[in-house]
Amino acid sequence: MMRATGGFVVLLLIASPGLGVNPQDYIHSPGATVWGFWGRTESCQNGSYAYGFEISVEPEAGSLDDDSSMNAIQLFCRTPGGGHTGEVTSDTMDRGVWTGAHHCLGGFLIGYDLKSHDDVGAIGDNTAANALKMWCTGEEEPMEAAGNKWGQWLGRSLCKDGAAICGIMTRVQPDQGTFGDDTALNDVKFLCCDM
């Protein structure tokens, strides 16, 4: 009886998603704003990796309205053989519009840089994340999903050699209501998997 229970537990641990993910498997560029909460990691299906991405951005609303800027990031996944296995995203807010997909020519995503707007205080309009650059295997120049004008680039972060991006976890502030200052997407971590 004890052996059967122990064996069952072992099988459950092996089959459970997310177990076995090491914090060191994520890449992260420090310095982003910290409003909101981290969502759960969403990963490409086993044996597939991210080869493209798209961001959702709320267009600039003007000086008398609240700007939230980036609201979501989506990854496109495929196998090394080229079979598309779907899209993944983590937490999102719903004020943006998708700005168009960017795809690696033949490889996979291996790094990123986030454009982040510093905290401007209680009387300013905080926008948090504003744009995203991502690098592909075999490519020198990044693909940039242009967002809004605010903020500075935090600095490039890359997967270790022999790994590619296979998942995403985002930090998103929920809707702050009619008179609140919405920042939506604040930060992102990408999961890297050995190829």
LOROMI-384599 format. One record per atom (N, C-alpha, C, O): x, y, z; residue in one letter. Coordinates in steps of 0.05 Angstrom, whole numbers, padded with zeros to 5 digits, always signed. Layout:
LOROMI-384599
XYZA...
//
This chain:
LOROMI-384599
+00017-00024+00000M+00000+00000+00000M+00018+00025+00000M+00013+00044-00015M+00038+00025+00017M+00056+00048+00019M+00071+00052-00008M+00075+00074-00017M+00080+00030-00019R+00094+00031-00045R+00077+00043-00067R+00086+00059-00083R+00052+00034-00068A+00034+00043-00089A+00029+00073-00086A+00029+00088-00105A+00026+00082-00061T+00022+00111-00056T+00046+00127-00064T+00045+00147-00077T+00070+00117-00056G+00095+00130-00063G+00099+00132-00093G+00107+00153-00103G+00093+00110-00107G+00096+00110-00136G+00077+00129-00149G+00084+00143-00168G+00053+00131-00138F+00033+00149-00149F+00042+00178-00146F+00039+00194-00165F+00053+00185-00123V+00063+00212-00118V+00085+00219-00137V+00086+00241-00148V+00103+00200-00142V+00125+00205-00161V+00115+00211-00189V+00124+00229-00202V+00095+00195-00198L+00083+00199-00224L+00070+00226-00226L+00071+00240-00246L+00056+00234-00205L+00043+00259-00204L+00063+00282-00207L+00058+00302-00221L+00085+00280-00193L+00105+00301-00194L+00117+00303-00222L+00122+00326-00232L+00122+00281-00235I+00133+00281-00262I+00113+00294-00282I+00121+00308-00300I+00087+00288-00278A+00067+00297-00297A+00058+00326-00292A+00046+00338-00310A+00064+00337-00269S+00054+00363-00263S+00069+00385-00278S+00093+00385-00277S+00055+00403-00292P+00068+00424-00306P+00081+00444-00287P+00070+00450-00266P+00104+00455-00295G+00116+00476-00279G+00136+00466-00259G+00154+00480-00252G+00132+00441-00249L+00152+00431-00230L+00178+00425-00246L+00176+00415-00268L+00200+00430-00235G+00225+00425-00249G+00234+00451-00263G+00256+00450-00275G+00219+00472-00262V+00228+00498-00273V+00245+00511-00252V+00235+00516-00230V+00269+00517-00259N+00288+00530-00240N+00287+00560-00244N+00285+00570-00267N+00287+00576-00222P+00287+00605-00226P+00309+00615-00243P+00307+00636-00256P+00332+00601-00244Q+00354+00609-00262Q+00348+00604-00291Q+00364+00613-00308Q+00326+00590-00298D+00319+00586-00326D+00305+00610-00338D+00301+00610-00362D+00298+00630-00322Y+00286+00654-00332Y+00307+00675-00338Y+00327+00677-00325Y+00301+00692-00358I+00317+00716-00363I+00300+00740-00355I+00275+00740-00359I+00313+00760-00343H+00298+00783-00333H+00317+00807-00333H+00340+00806-00324H+00307+00830-00342S+00322+00855-00342S+00311+00872-00318S+00289+00882-00320S+00326+00875-00297P+00317+00890-00274P+00314+00919-00280P+00326+00930-00299P+00296+00933-00264G+00293+00961-00267G+00265+00970-00275G+00259+00994-00276G+00247+00950-00281A+00220+00957-00289A+00204+00965-00264A+00212+00960-00242A+00181+00978-00269T+00163+00986-00247T+00150+00961-00235T+00151+00939-00246T+00139+00964-00211V+00131+00941-00195V+00102+00941-00187V+00094+00927-00168V+00085+00955-00202W+00056+00955-00195W+00044+00929-00206W+00053+00918-00226W+00025+00919-00191G+00011+00895-00200G+00023+00869-00189G+00037+00870-00169G+00016+00847-00201F+00023+00821-00191F+00034+00803-00214F+00026+00806-00237F+00052+00785-00207W+00062+00766-00226W+00041+00745-00232W+00029+00733-00214W+00037+00740-00258G+00019+00719-00266G+00034+00692-00267G+00057+00691-00259G+00020+00671-00275R+00033+00645-00277R+00048+00643-00304R+00042+00656-00323R+00068+00626-00304T+00084+00621-00328T+00067+00605-00347T+00056+00584-00340T+00066+00614-00372E+00053+00599-00394E+00076+00590-00413E+00092+00607-00422E+00076+00565-00420S+00098+00554-00435S+00089+00542-00462S+00066+00532-00464S+00107+00542-00481C+00102+00528-00506C+00100+00498-00500C+00110+00489-00481C+00085+00484-00518Q+00083+00455-00514Q+00110+00443-00514Q+00129+00453-00526Q+00113+00420-00500N+00139+00406-00498N+00151+00402-00526N+00138+00394-00545N+00177+00409-00528G+00191+00405-00553G+00187+00428-00572G+00197+00427-00595G+00174+00450-00563S+00172+00473-00581S+00182+00498-00567S+00184+00499-00542S+00188+00519-00583Y+00201+00543-00573Y+00188+00567-00586Y+00175+00565-00607Y+00192+00591-00575A+00180+00615-00586A+00196+00624-00610A+00221+00627-00609A+00182+00630-00632Y+00195+00640-00656Y+00185+00667-00664Y+00194+00679-00684Y+00165+00677-00650G+00154+00703-00656G+00139+00715-00632G+00134+00701-00613G+00132+00740-00635F+00118+00754-00613F+00101+00777-00623F+00104+00785-00646F+00083+00786-00606E+00066+00809-00613E+00059+00822-00586E+00057+00809-00566E+00055+00849-00587I+00047+00863-00563I+00021+00877-00567I+00013+00884-00590I+00006+00880-00545S-00019+00896-00546S-00013+00922-00532S-00004+00922-00509S-00020+00944-00545V-00013+00971-00535V-00038+00989-00537V-00052+00989-00557V-00043+01004-00516E-00063+01025-00517E-00050+01049-00529E-00031+01060-00518E-00061+01059-00551P-00049+01084-00563P-00050+01107-00544P-00066+01108-00526P-00032+01126-00548E-00031+01150-00531E-00058+01163-00530E-00070+01169-00550E-00067+01169-00506A-00094+01179-00502A-00096+01209-00500A-00118+01221-00501A-00073+01223-00498G-00073+01252-00496G-00069+01261-00467G-00071+01245-00448G-00063+01287-00464S-00055+01297-00438S-00077+01297-00417S-00070+01298-00393S-00102+01296-00425L-00123+01297-00405L-00134+01269-00398L-00153+01267-00383L-00123+01248-00410D-00133+01221-00405D-00111+01204-00394D-00087+01211-00396D-00118+01180-00383D-00099+01162-00371D-00088+01143-00393D-00103+01131-00408D-00062+01140-00393D-00048+01121-00412D-00039+01096-00397D-00028+01098-00375D-00045+01073-00409S-00035+01048-00397S-00013+01036-00414S+00002+01018-00404S-00010+01044-00439S+00011+01034-00457S+00009+01004-00462S-00012+00994-00470S+00031+00988-00456M+00030+00960-00462M+00011+00945-00443M+00011+00950-00419M-00005+00928-00455N-00025+00912-00440N-00020+00882-00441N-00029+00868-00423N-00005+00872-00461A-00001+00843-00463A+00022+00837-00482A+00029+00853-00499A+00033+00813-00478I+00053+00802-00496I+00045+00774-00503I+00037+00758-00485I+00046+00767-00528Q+00040+00740-00537Q+00063+00728-00552Q+00076+00741-00568Q+00069+00702-00547L+00090+00688-00561L+00078+00668-00580L+00057+00656-00574L+00091+00664-00603F+00083+00643-00622F+00103+00620-00621F+00128+00625-00621F+00094+00596-00619C+00111+00573-00614C+00112+00554-00638C+00092+00551-00652C+00135+00541-00642R+00137+00520-00662R+00159+00500-00654R+00175+00506-00637R+00158+00477-00667T+00179+00456-00663T+00203+00463-00679T+00201+00479-00698T+00226+00451-00673P+00250+00455-00690P+00245+00446-00719P+00258+00456-00738P+00225+00428-00724G+00218+00420-00751G+00200+00439-00765G+00194+00435-00789G+00191+00460-00751G+00175+00481-00764G+00145+00479-00759G+00130+00495-00769G+00136+00459-00743G+00107+00457-00738G+00097+00476-00717G+00107+00477-00694G+00078+00493-00724H+00066+00513-00706H+00051+00498-00684H+00034+00481-00690H+00057+00505-00658T+00043+00491-00636T+00025+00509-00620T+00015+00501-00599T+00021+00534-00629G+00002+00552-00615G+00015+00577-00605G+00038+00583-00611G-00001+00592-00589E+00008+00617-00578E+00006+00616-00547E-00012+00601-00537E+00023+00630-00533V+00021+00632-00504V+00024+00661-00495V+00038+00677-00507V+00010+00666-00473T+00012+00692-00460T+00008+00688-00431T-00003+00668-00422T+00017+00707-00414S+00012+00705-00385S-00010+00725-00379S-00028+00729-00395S-00009+00738-00355D-00030+00757-00348D-00030+00781-00368D-00010+00788-00379D-00054+00792-00372T-00058+00815-00390T-00078+00834-00379T-00092+00829-00359T-00079+00858-00391M-00101+00877-00387M-00114+00881-00414M-00102+00874-00435M-00138+00892-00415D-00153+00891-00440D-00157+00918-00454D-00176+00922-00469D-00139+00937-00450R-00143+00963-00463R-00127+00967-00489R-00132+00987-00503R-00110+00949-00495G-00093+00953-00519G-00104+00941-00544G-00125+00928-00544G-00090+00946-00566V-00095+00932-00592V-00070+00919-00600V-00048+00929-00597V-00072+00895-00613W-00049+00880-00622W-00036+00896-00645W-00050+00905-00663W-00010+00899-00644T+00004+00916-00662T+00017+00902-00686T+00030+00915-00703T+00015+00876-00688G+00027+00861-00710G+00049+00843-00701G+00065+00850-00685G+00049+00818-00713A+00068+00798-00704A+00096+00802-00717A+00098+00813-00739A+00116+00794-00702H+00144+00795-00711H+00154+00766-00709H+00152+00754-00688H+00166+00755-00731H+00175+00727-00731H+00204+00725-00738H+00214+00740-00756H+00218+00707-00725C+00246+00700-00733C+00245+00688-00761C+00226+00673-00767C+00266+00693-00777L+00267+00682-00804L+00268+00652-00804L+00253+00639-00818L+00286+00640-00788G+00288+00611-00787G+00293+00600-00760G+00291+00576-00755G+00300+00617-00741G+00307+00608-00715G+00286+00613-00694G+00262+00612-00699G+00296+00618-00669F+00278+00621-00646F+00287+00646-00630F+00309+00656-00633F+00269+00655-00613L+00275+00678-00596L+00294+00670-00574L+00291+00649-00562L+00314+00687-00569I+00334+00680-00549I+00339+00703-00529I+00355+00700-00510I+00327+00726-00533G+00332+00748-00515G+00312+00771-00519G+00297+00771-00538G+00313+00790-00500Y+00294+00813-00502Y+00306+00838-00488Y+00325+00836-00473Y+00292+00860-00493D+00297+00885-00479D+00270+00899-00476D+00255+00901-00496D+00264+00908-00452L+00238+00921-00447L+00242+00952-00443L+00261+00960-00430L+00225+00967-00456K+00225+00996-00452K+00205+01003-00429K+00182+00997-00431K+00216+01015-00408S+00201+01019-00383S+00201+01048-00375S+00222+01061-00376S+00178+01059-00367H+00175+01086-00359H+00178+01087-00328H+00162+01074-00314H+00197+01103-00318D+00201+01105-00289D+00175+01117-00276D+00159+01130-00288D+00173+01111-00250D+00151+01122-00234D+00153+01152-00234D+00174+01164-00227D+00132+01165-00243V+00131+01195-00244V+00116+01207-00221V+00112+01232-00221V+00108+01191-00202G+00095+01201-00178G+00065+01202-00181G+00053+01196-00202G+00052+01210-00159A+00023+01209-00157A+00009+01229-00175A-00014+01225-00182A+00022+01251-00182I+00008+01271-00198I+00014+01268-00228I+00002+01282-00244I+00032+01249-00235G+00038+01244-00263G+00021+01221-00274G+00005+01209-00259G+00025+01214-00299D+00012+01192-00312D+00032+01169-00316D+00048+01171-00334D+00031+01149-00299N+00050+01127-00301N+00040+01108-00323N+00017+01101-00325N+00059+01099-00339T+00052+01080-00361T+00067+01053-00360T+00060+01035-00375T+00087+01051-00343A+00102+01026-00340A+00115+01017-00367A+00130+01032-00379A+00110+00992-00375A+00122+00981-00400A+00110+00995-00425A+00086+00999-00426A+00128+01001-00444N+00120+01016-00468N+00127+01002-00494N+00113+01007-00514N+00147+00986-00495A+00155+00974-00521A+00173+00950-00515A+00182+00946-00492A+00178+00933-00535L+00193+00908-00531L+00210+00903-00556L+00201+00904-00578L+00235+00896-00551K+00253+00885-00571K+00259+00856-00565K+00261+00848-00542K+00262+00839-00586M+00269+00812-00582M+00290+00803-00603M+00289+00812-00626M+00308+00785-00594W+00330+00775-00611W+00324+00747-00620W+00313+00731-00604W+00333+00740-00644C+00330+00713-00655C+00358+00700-00658C+00378+00714-00660C+00358+00674-00657T+00383+00659-00663T+00393+00667-00690T+00377+00669-00710T+00419+00671-00692G+00431+00677-00718G+00427+00706-00728G+00435+00712-00751G+00414+00723-00713E+00409+00750-00722E+00423+00770-00703E+00421+00767-00679E+00436+00790-00715E+00449+00810-00698E+00430+00831-00688E+00431+00840-00665E+00412+00840-00705E+00394+00862-00698E+00368+00851-00687E+00358+00830-00696E+00356+00864-00667P+00331+00855-00655P+00307+00863-00672P+00309+00880-00689P+00285+00849-00667M+00259+00858-00678M+00247+00875-00657M+00247+00868-00633M+00236+00898-00665E+00224+00916-00645E+00194+00919-00650E+00186+00926-00672E+00179+00914-00630A+00150+00920-00630A+00147+00948-00617A+00147+00950-00592A+00145+00968-00634A+00144+00995-00624A+00118+01000-00608A+00096+00992-00618A+00120+01012-00585G+00097+01018-00569G+00093+01048-00568G+00090+01061-00589G+00094+01059-00544N+00092+01088-00540N+00119+01100-00534N+00139+01086-00530N+00120+01127-00533K+00145+01142-00532K+00159+01142-00504K+00182+01149-00503K+00144+01136-00483W+00155+01140-00456W+00175+01118-00448W+00172+01095-00456W+00194+01125-00432G+00211+01106-00419G+00239+01103-00433G+00245+01116-00452G+00254+01085-00420Q+00281+01078-00430Q+00284+01048-00431Q+00270+01033-00417Q+00302+01039-00448W+00308+01010-00451W+00323+01001-00426W+00342+01015-00417W+00316+00979-00415L+00328+00969-00390L+00354+00954-00395L+00371+00953-00377L+00358+00944-00419G+00383+00929-00425G+00376+00901-00433G+00358+00888-00423G+00391+00891-00452R+00386+00864-00464R+00392+00842-00444R+00411+00843-00429R+00375+00822-00445S+00378+00798-00429S+00375+00774-00447S+00356+00772-00463S+00394+00755-00447L+00395+00733-00465L+00394+00705-00451L+00405+00703-00429L+00382+00686-00464C+00384+00658-00455C+00413+00649-00456C+00429+00660-00472C+00419+00628-00441K+00446+00617-00443K+00449+00603-00470K+00430+00597-00483K+00475+00598-00478D+00480+00585-00503D+00466+00558-00504D+00465+00543-00485D+00454+00552-00527G+00441+00526-00531G+00412+00526-00521G+00399+00504-00521G+00402+00549-00512A+00374+00550-00503A+00359+00571-00518A+00371+00589-00530A+00332+00569-00518A+00315+00589-00531A+00291+00594-00513A+00285+00579-00495A+00278+00616-00517I+00254+00624-00502I+00232+00604-00507I+00225+00597-00530I+00219+00594-00485C+00198+00574-00487C+00174+00581-00470C+00155+00566-00469C+00175+00604-00456G+00152+00611-00439G+00154+00640-00430G+00174+00654-00434G+00133+00649-00417I+00130+00677-00409I+00115+00680-00383I+00096+00665-00377I+00124+00699-00367M+00110+00707-00342M+00109+00737-00341M+00131+00750-00342M+00086+00750-00337T+00083+00779-00337T+00073+00789-00311T+00058+00775-00296T+00081+00814-00305R+00071+00828-00281R+00052+00849-00291R+00060+00867-00305R+00027+00847-00283V+00006+00865-00293V-00010+00877-00270V-00018+00863-00251V-00015+00903-00272Q-00032+00917-00252Q-00061+00915-00262Q-00067+00921-00285Q-00079+00906-00245P-00107+00905-00253P-00119+00933-00257P-00107+00952-00249P-00142+00934-00270D-00156+00959-00275D-00160+00974-00249D-00169+00963-00229D-00152+01000-00249Q-00153+01017-00225Q-00179+01033-00222Q-00181+01050-00204Q-00198+01029-00240G-00223+01043-00238G-00223+01070-00252G-00202+01078-00263G-00245+01083-00252T-00249+01108-00267T-00228+01130-00260T-00219+01143-00278T-00221+01133-00235F-00203+01155-00227F-00175+01145-00220F-00159+01161-00211F-00169+01120-00225G-00143+01109-00219G-00123+01113-00242G-00131+01119-00264G-00098+01109-00236D-00077+01111-00256D-00069+01083-00265D-00055+01069-00250D-00078+01075-00289D-00073+01048-00299D-00045+01046-00312D-00038+01063-00328D-00030+01025-00304T-00005+01020-00317T-00004+00994-00333T+00013+00990-00349T-00024+00977-00328A-00026+00951-00343A-00001+00935-00340A+00007+00928-00317A+00013+00928-00362L+00036+00910-00361L+00060+00926-00350L+00067+00947-00361L+00072+00916-00329N+00095+00929-00317N+00122+00915-00323N+00142+00929-00327N+00122+00889-00323D+00147+00874-00325D+00143+00847-00338D+00120+00838-00339D+00164+00834-00347V+00162+00808-00359V+00188+00792-00353V+00209+00803-00351V+00184+00766-00350K+00206+00747-00349K+00201+00726-00370K+00178+00718-00374K+00222+00717-00384F+00219+00697-00404F+00233+00671-00395F+00255+00672-00384F+00220+00649-00399L+00231+00623-00392L+00248+00613-00415L+00238+00613-00438L+00272+00603-00410C+00289+00592-00430C+00291+00562-00426C+00294+00552-00404C+00290+00547-00448C+00292+00517-00447C+00315+00508-00465C+00320+00520-00486C+00330+00488-00456D+00351+00476-00472D+00340+00465-00498D+00318+00453-00498D+00354+00469-00520M+00345+00458-00546M+00359+00432-00551M+00354+00420-00572M
//
